[in-house]
Amino acid sequence: KGWRLITEPPVTFGMDLTPYREAPLVLHYPAHSQTVEHGVKTTSEAVRTSTSYEARLGQAFSATDSRRKLKGRVTRKRLMEEAGGEPSTPKRRLTTSSKR
């Protein structure tokens, strides 16, 4: 049915795992978190749009940096205030509808 390649996880490569036969190995690295999911998404987007390794890396770092700088809800008002401008009030078009 074909070969299956099973490899040791990089984090435990070269470690003596004998002490962990009785007690679990506890690692304090993110594996399944929102940060990891963002990293997967960012990397996937960079691969789709960039051709060279340097461009992908630059795009990924840029996206991560922007995400860190714009923590919280990004609104038009907040972006204008951070840019030093005054947010303008959008004019609403009033429409009348005969449908009810």
Buried (B, 14 or more C-beta within 10 A) or exposed (E): EEEEEEEEEEEEEEEEEEEEEEEEEEEEEEEEEEEEEEBEEBBEBBEEEBEEEEEBEEBBEEBBEEEEEEEEEEEEEEEEEEEEEEEEEEEEEEEEEEEE
